[in-house]
Amino acid sequence: MKKNCLGDLISPVTKQKSLQVTENEIIFSENEKYIIANGIPIIINEQEGLFSVSSIVSNVETTQQYSYNDIKNFKTYFRRKILPSLTNDKYFDERYTDLTAINPTKVLVLGSGQKVNFYKTLFPNSIVVTSDVHCLFSPDIVFDAHSIPYADKTFDLIIAGQVLEHTMKPWIVAEEMQRVIKLEGYIHIETPVNFPYHAHPYDFYRFTYTGLRSLFNKCSVYKSFITEGNASAAAVLNSEFVINLFSNKYLRAGALFAARFLFGWMKYFDTDNKDNIKNLRRLASPKGIGITFKYDGIQRTDKELLNEYYSIKK
């Protein structure tokens, strides 16, 4: 069992702390118990959420496909390593390395996916709790982010990269993140603006800058950035258009191959996306954006949130 995720656990139903933790279950009351499968606590409220414990234990694919990122699979290796890419998130490593300067004691990662080891390595001196809604990549804990099973003000840093679009009610997830973050703690969000429907049916939203900003109304904006710009978005959407001209899987594979060469060059027209968002033209249609929020607990009005938009240059 991974001990680092057991402190400060609370019930997703009653919000009470656990009474007992055994090798096989976490007990909150006589009528509320959650199993621990292969060392991974599965704290899912099946009455309220989208996911079932049985499907999680059985590794039923929901929000992610294991084979899609498994480069041991020839098709995946060819797609990811041989063909030209359509996008280039060239500051990914730098963005996440910058987060280490926060020097957090406790880090919560929502939707860690296949990057469990990446986050553990990134914060070697921190207690890192990786989480997801499935066990495919062996996170520390499984739960639904609409009801994060941790006590108020537990974490110094929360990371959710490419996660919010897969939540049915992201405003509730944002509120939960603001509940479990410490005062002066940081919430790092990355999300697509323009990207094809994926991980269906668990793909619900796309966020503009103002839309993402408005979700975290008890935080200031510490940093904002374009992850992949307008050219990358155009390349991806053009490629998707070409692929979806066909229904036959072999023709689709051929279209994917051709589209990578037809549109892979477009990403080089993306301007430098390293710094804070300062130009509205960059916000017109990027592939993705991100904001690092700093939690101060001050409730902002809708008008105050919207007015922040006007600080960005035309």
NORKA-V473687 format. One record per residue. N is the residue number from 1. OMEGA is omega in degrees with one decimal (999 if undefined). Layout:
<<N/OMEGA> <N/OMEGA>>
//
This chain:
<<1/-178.0> <2/-170.3> <3/-172.1> <4/-179.2> <5/-174.0> <6/179.2> <7/176.3> <8/176.0> <9/174.0> <10/178.3> <11/175.2> <12/-178.4> <13/-174.6> <14/-177.2> <15/177.0> <16/178.2> <17/-177.7> <18/177.3> <19/-175.3> <20/175.0> <21/177.1> <22/178.2> <23/-172.3> <24/-178.6> <25/173.4> <26/-173.1> <27/175.7> <28/175.3> <29/179.8> <30/-176.2> <31/-178.5> <32/-179.2> <33/-179.6> <34/-175.0> <35/170.4> <36/-175.9> <37/-178.8> <38/177.5> <39/-177.4> <40/175.2> <41/178.2> <42/-174.4> <43/-175.3> <44/174.2> <45/-173.4> <46/-179.7> <47/-174.6> <48/-171.2> <49/-178.3> <50/-168.6> <51/178.3> <52/-179.8> <53/-177.8> <54/179.5> <55/177.9> <56/179.4> <57/-179.1> <58/-179.4> <59/173.1> <60/-177.5> <61/179.7> <62/-176.2> <63/179.2> <64/172.3> <65/-177.9> <66/-175.2> <67/-176.2> <68/-178.8> <69/-177.3> <70/-176.3> <71/171.6> <72/174.4> <73/-173.4> <74/-178.3> <75/178.9> <76/178.9> <77/-178.7> <78/-178.3> <79/-173.0> <80/-171.7> <81/-175.2> <82/-178.2> <83/175.1> <84/177.6> <85/177.9> <86/-177.1> <87/178.4> <88/177.1> <89/-168.1> <90/179.8> <91/-179.4> <92/-177.3> <93/-178.8> <94/178.9> <95/-176.5> <96/174.6> <97/177.6> <98/-179.7> <99/-179.5> <100/178.8> <101/176.3> <102/180.0> <103/-176.0> <104/173.7> <105/179.9> <106/-179.6> <107/173.2> <108/176.4> <109/175.3> <110/179.8> <111/-175.6> <112/176.5> <113/-178.0> <114/-176.7> <115/-179.8> <116/-178.5> <117/177.7> <118/-178.2> <119/178.2> <120/-179.7> <121/-178.2> <122/-178.3> <123/-173.8> <124/-177.2> <125/-178.5> <126/168.7> <127/-176.3> <128/178.0> <129/176.1> <130/-176.5> <131/176.7> <132/176.9> <133/177.1> <134/-177.8> <135/-170.2> <136/-176.2> <137/175.1> <138/173.2> <139/177.8> <140/-174.2> <141/176.5> <142/174.0> <143/176.8> <144/-174.7> <145/173.5> <146/177.5> <147/-176.4> <148/-172.8> <149/177.1> <150/-178.2> <151/177.9> <152/172.6> <153/-179.6> <154/-168.0> <155/176.1> <156/-178.5> <157/173.6> <158/179.9> <159/175.2> <160/-180.0> <161/-179.1> <162/-176.7> <163/-171.4> <164/-179.4> <165/-179.2> <166/177.9> <167/-174.9> <168/179.8> <169/-173.9> <170/177.6> <171/176.5> <172/177.5> <173/178.4> <174/178.3> <175/177.2> <176/177.3> <177/179.5> <178/177.5> <179/-172.7> <180/177.3> <181/177.8> <182/173.3> <183/-175.6> <184/174.7> <185/-173.0> <186/176.2> <187/-176.3> <188/-176.0> <189/169.5> <190/-174.2> <191/178.4> <192/170.3> <193/177.1> <194/-180.0> <195/-178.2> <196/173.8> <197/-175.2> <198/-177.2> <199/-175.5> <200/8.1> <201/-174.7> <202/178.7> <203/-166.0> <204/-169.5> <205/163.7> <206/-173.0> <207/166.5> <208/177.7> <209/-177.7> <210/177.6> <211/178.8> <212/179.7> <213/-173.6> <214/-178.5> <215/-173.7> <216/-170.7> <217/175.7> <218/-177.5> <219/167.0> <220/176.3> <221/179.0> <222/176.0> <223/173.0> <224/-173.4> <225/169.5> <226/178.3> <227/175.3> <228/-164.8> <229/-175.4> <230/-179.0> <231/177.7> <232/178.3> <233/179.7> <234/179.8> <235/-178.7> <236/-177.1> <237/174.9> <238/178.3> <239/-179.8> <240/178.3> <241/-178.5> <242/-178.9> <243/-175.1> <244/168.9> <245/-174.1> <246/175.0> <247/177.7> <248/-172.9> <249/179.9> <250/176.4> <251/177.4> <252/178.1> <253/177.3> <254/178.3> <255/176.7> <256/179.2> <257/-178.4> <258/-176.4> <259/179.0> <260/179.8> <261/179.7> <262/-170.8> <263/-176.6> <264/-179.4> <265/-172.2> <266/-176.4> <267/-177.9> <268/175.9> <269/175.1> <270/177.3> <271/-177.5> <272/-176.3> <273/-171.8> <274/-170.4> <275/176.0> <276/178.5> <277/-177.3> <278/-173.3> <279/-176.0> <280/179.3> <281/178.8> <282/-179.2> <283/-174.7> <284/-177.7> <285/177.7> <286/173.9> <287/-178.3> <288/176.7> <289/176.0> <290/175.7> <291/168.2> <292/-179.3> <293/172.3> <294/-174.9> <295/176.8> <296/177.2> <297/-179.2> <298/-179.2> <299/179.7> <300/176.7> <301/177.4> <302/-179.6> <303/178.1> <304/178.6> <305/-178.5> <306/-178.0> <307/178.3> <308/178.2> <309/-173.9> <310/175.0> <311/178.6> <312/-178.3> <313/177.6> <314/999>>
//
